[in-house]
Amino acid sequence: MPSDVNYAPEADEIDDDDFIDDDDLPGPSSRGKKGWAAGSKKGGKGKDPGRHAWEAEYKKSWDIVQEDESGSLESAVESLLARGRRKRALMVDTPLRRSIIRHMFIILDLSESMLDKDYRPTRFEVILGYLRSYVVEWFDQNPLGQIGIIIMRDRLSEVLVPMGGNPQEILSVLSDKRRLEPSGEPSLQNGLVMAKGGMSHLPTTSSLETLIIFSSISTADPDGPTTIHNVLEDLVENKIRTMILSLAGEIKICRSISERTGGKFGVALDQDHLKDLMWETIPPPATTIAPPITVGVRNALAAAGKNGPGGSGLGNKAPNGDLMVMGFPIQLPLGGETLCSCHGLLKRGGYLCPRCGSKLCDVPTDCEVCGLMVVSSPHLARSFWFLFPVANYGVLHIEEIMESSKSETCCGCDIEFPDISTVDEGVAQVEDGVSPTGRYRCAKCQNDFCADCDLYIHDTLHTCPGCSQ
Amino acid sequence: MADLKTTLDAGGHCVLEMPSGTGKTVSLLSLIVSYMQFYPTKRKLIYCSRTVPEIEKALAELKRLMEYRAEMGANDGDFRGLGLTSRRNLCLHPEVSKEKKGKVVDSRCRDLTSAFACEKGRANPGSVPLCSYHEELNNYETGNLIPPGIYTIDDVKKYGKEKGVCPYFTIRRMLPFLDVVIYSFHYLLDPKVAEQVSAEMSKESIVVFDEAHNIDNVCIESLSIDLTRPMLDSAARSVNKISDKIAEIKETDSQKLEDEYKKLVEGLQEANEAREDEDMMVSPVLSKDMLDEAVPGNIRKAEHFIAFLKRFIEYLKTRMRVLHVVAETPQSFLAHLKEITYIEKRPLKFAAERLTSLVRTLELTNIDEHYSLQKVASFGTLVATYEKGFLLILEPYETEHATVPNPIFHFTCLDPSLAIAPVFERFSSVVITSGTISPLDMYPKILQFRPVTEQSYPMTLTRNAFLPMVITRGSDQVPISSRFEVRNDPAVVRNFGSILIDMAKTVPDGVVAFFPSYLYMESIVSAWYDMGILSEVWKHKLLFVETPDAMETSIALRNYREACNNGRGAVMLSVARGKVSEGIDFDHNYGRAVIMFGIPYQYTESRILKARLEFLRDNHRIRENDYLTFDAMRHAAQCVGRVLRGKTDWGLMVFADKRFARQDKRAKLPKWINAYITEAHSNLSTDVSIALAKKFIRQISQPFDHTQTGISLWTLEDIEKRQLQDKLEAEQAEIELKKSMANGNGNMRNGHGGDGQDLDMEVDADFVMDDYNQLDDDQLAMLDIPDEL
C-alpha cells in the first residue's frame, strides 16, 4: 500500500541552538543515582592508576538550587519546569519535512578514556545505562527506524549489532559488559567508514544518521592515502548526518564533521547534560539534507493527496512528498513453530509479508525476501506524533481569565485551578512561558489545562484531549 | 580609540596595549584613515609590523576597510595604500625569483637594475643583462605607476605581471605618493635601510608600530654588529680583489678615479646626490650623526683607502687571537687602535661611506661577495662614531666549556633609544602598540620618549574565552620552579612531566608547551624520556619539538598542524624565545592550551646582557631585576598570547612555576590576562588545575552566539545612544562648571563648537571598529569578514 509518510505539513523544527539554555543549569536530579558502592568497586581494579575519587573535581550540588528570599525552593523548581516549557516554545511553528524512516548507527567510543571516573561510577557504565534506555525510547518514538551499533576500540571498529529494528536484540548485546570492555584508542575514521559501509545499501528516502558518543580527545586513524577528510567528503556526498556528542570537549575534527554533514555537535557538561543531549536526537530530524527525487506522476499524486484536487504543483512552498512502498503484514497465531526467513530458526508466531508471504519474526523490518518494508499501522500512527504535534498551549493572564473563564477545573485531570484572587500581581511573571495563573489554554478547543497536564499532553500523550472530544 | 584621537590631536606619541584578536589593526587603521581624510592636510600613515604575514594581514584589513568606507559613501578620492617587503617576496624576474636566499636575490637584482648597468644597457642594448620588469617602469609617469587603491602584496605582484613592471620598484618609487605604507620595522629603524626607504616620508606622518613588544631589541640589533674570524678572512680577500680591480682600472680608465677623488674633495654630501636609485650600501650610522664634512685626505685615494682597510682588518685579526674575554668601550678600543696601527678616529668614521663610493666607482657586481667587507667597514664607522651606549665584547669561546676558540667580536648597542630617537624626532605622532607590552611605563623609559597616552585595554568578551591558571605545586605538593638551583631536581622534572601528561589527556587538539631555553628543554625532554613520561604523552598526542633549525621547525609545525586537523592531537614543545613563540599563531584547534614551564628569564651569564643591564641601571635607573622580570614576563605573555587569536577562539593558559604566583611577576602581565587570574586560580596544584581545566573545556565548548552584538560590538544605534549620553553628561558638567566658576576658561574644552566635529569623527571611526563580526548584524552587514579569521 502506497502511502505518503514523508510529508509533514505541520511538523516543528527544533531550533539547532535550543540546548543553549542548559549551559548554566545542570539538572540536580539524578546525580549519584548509581551510587558510590559501584564506583569504589570499580576503582579498585581500574586501569587508571593514581586517579582516585577524591582527586576528582569538587561537586557543589547545593550551588545549583537556589533558595528565594523566603528560603523556599519553590522558585527553583518552578524555573526548572519553565525551562522545558521555554524549550518547547522555541520551536518554530512552520511546516517542515521530517523523515520518519530513520536508519541510525550508534558509534560508541570504547577507548580507555571510557574508564574515566568523572561520571559515576565510570563513563562506560553511565553510557551503557543511558544507551539502553535511549534505544527503548528511540524505538518508541521512531517505530519505523532501525538502529545498528558500532564500537571503536584499539584503533579498530567493529559492528556490534547490525542495522535492525528490534530493540530487544540491541538491549541484550548492550547488557553484556564483558564483550564491551574498553581498551586502546578510538579511530573515528574506521568507525565512520564502517557506518558508511553499513548504510550504503539503504535508499536515500530514509534518513541516514550516525550518533557518535566520543569520550576520547583524539582519534588514532590509520596511516594511508585516505584520511579522515576524505571520509568526511564521502559522508557529505552520501548525505549521512553525523551527530557527535563529546564527553571531553570541543574537538575540531568532530565539530567540522558534524557541521559539514548537517548534524549536531554537543559537549556534555555532566551526566545529566549528556542525557539531555542524547535525548535531543530522538525526535526525527528535519530533512533538509536529503531532498527527494520525485517523479512527475508521484509528484502530482502527492500534491493532489495533500492539497486536494486542483492544488497540485502551484508553486507550493511546502516540499513535495515522496512515495514509498510499504506493506502491512498478517500476524500469525501462536501455533506451531515454523521457520522464519530472517533468522532461519524455528519460531512461534510472527508475521507474513503481504507481498511474498515469507515469515518474519518482528515488525517493522524490511522483508528478507522481497525487500518490502513491513510495518504495522500502530507504528505508522505513532510516527505521526512528530509530524502533527499538539500545538503549544497559550499562557493565560489574569485579565484573560476575567474575560473568558470557562471552568474552574482543569480539562484534563479535573483538579481545581488556584483561585485567581490569590495570584499576586507582583510575582506573577516568574519566567517566560510560565502562566501566572497556572492555566494553559489550547488555541484550538479553548480548553484550559493545568501545568502538569500540559506537560503530560505534550510529552507523552501527543494528542489534545480537548480537541478530540 | 578616543585615546588615540587625543594623541593625534596633541601630536604626540602613545603606547597602547590591546589584546590580540580584538580588532587592533582595524581600529587603528580606521581611525587614522578617517583622521587623514578628515583633515585636508594629507598626512601619511606609516604602519610598521613585524613579519611578512602580518604585513599581508594588515594590508588585507586596510583593503576591506576602504571597501567598507566606499560603501558607506565616504569619498576617498585617489587613496593609495601599499605594502613594502623585500625583493625576495616581490621579484618577478624569471631567474632571480627562483633564488631562495634574500641576500642573493638582492644582489642579483641590483646587478640587473643598478644605475650604471641601466645606463650601459640603454646605451648599448644587449651588452648587459637587464631586468625587463624594471625597464618597463620607465615608461610610466612618475607618481602614477599604479592606479589609486589598496593593494596587497599579491595584488601588486599580479598587477606587475600583467603590466610587466617590477613590483618592488613600483612600490619603492611610489612611496612618496602613498597615503598608507605598510612595512616592516627595519625599514624605519635600521639606519642602513631607513635612509633610502624612509627618507622621503613627510614630517606629518603618523607612525604606527604594531606588535611592538620587542621593539627595543629590534633597535639594538639594528645598531649592533658581530664579527667572526671567517668574516674577517673573507673581508681580507675582498680587499685584495678590490685592489686588483683598482689596479686594473687605473690602467684602463684612470679618469674615473680622478673624478671620484675630486668629488670626495668637494664633499660627501654632493656625492650622495648622485645616488638616486642606488641602494648598494649605505651608511650604517644614523643620518644626524653623519658628519657634513669632506672625507679626510688620507683615504681619498683608492689605493690609500685599500691599504687603510687592510690594516684595519689585520688589526682586528690580531685582536681576535686573544684567548680571554675582553670588554671595552669604543674609546679605549680606538686608543689602542691608534697606538698599534696609527689609524685615526676620523678616517675610520668614513670607512663605510668611502667603501660605498669606491664600489660605485668600480662598478662592481655581485655585491654579496663583499658582504663581510661591508660589515667590517660599518663596524669601523660605528665604533668611531658612537662613544656612549656601546660596548665591544670579545668572546673567544662560543660556549662556556668549548675548547676550540671561535672568537666573536660583538659590537653591541646598549641603548635602544639611539636607533628610534630619529623616528620620534621626525614624526609628530608615533603609536606603539601590541597585545602584550605591559608594564606600559617600561617602554617610554627604555626608548626615551614621553608618551601622551599610555593605555592598556581589557578584553570585552561575553564569555571567559580563556582560563589562565598558575600551577605552583605538583600533585605531591612539591613546589615547581625553573629556578636554576632546582630545575634539574627529579621531583620538579617529574611534576612538570605530569602537568604535560595530564594536559595532553584533558585538552583536545593542540597543546603548546614553552620552555625557557633550548638547553633546558633538551635536558628535561631527555629526563622525561628516561622517566617514561614521554611514552605516556604519546598515548594521547603526538609530540613535536622545536629546534634552532628553522627548516626542521617549519616541518614540525606543518605536521603539528596536520595532527591537530586530523583530530589526532599534538603537543608542540618549544622555546619561549624561539621562532614559534613569535609570530606563529596557534589559533583555534592549533592551540587549545599553552603551558609555560618556568619563567623565561634571559641567560643572565651572557656578557652582552650583563653590559646592557648595567647600562640600564646607570642611565635609566632601572634595576637589573626589574628589567629581567619585565623581559621574562613579556615573553611569557607573548607565548601564552599565541593561543588566543580572536573572539571565537578559546584556550587554556597554564603558568607552571611557583614564582608566577608572586604579585610582582603577575603585575607585569598584560591587564587583559591579569584580570582573569583570580586568586583562586593563582596557586593551584596540578590535580586541581586539571579538574578546573576539564570543567572549563566543557563549558567553553557549549554552543555560543558569536555575534556578541551589544557587548563587545556596538551597532550604530548603540554608539549614538552612548554619544547622546556622553553629550548630556558633558553638558551637565559644563553647566555645573559654569555655576561653580564664572570665569573658568576650562569649560571651553567641552564647548559646543568642537563637539560637532569630534562627534562626526567618532561615529565614523567607531562603527568601523565594530567591523569584525558585523556581518551578523543585519543593518551593517556589508563587510564580508569570515567569522573565523
Interface residues (C-beta under 8 A of the other chain):
Chain A: D16 D17 F19 I20 D23 E55 A56 E57 Y58 D118 E185 L188 I217 S218 T219 A220 D221 T227 I228 H229 S246 A248 G249 E250 I251 K252 I253 C254 G266 V267 A268 L269 D270
Chain B: S475 K505 T506 V507 P508 D509 K539 H540 K541 C564 N565 N566 G567 R568 G569 H588 N589 R592 D687 A691 L692 K694 K695 I697 R698 Q699 I700 S701 Q702 P703 F704 D705
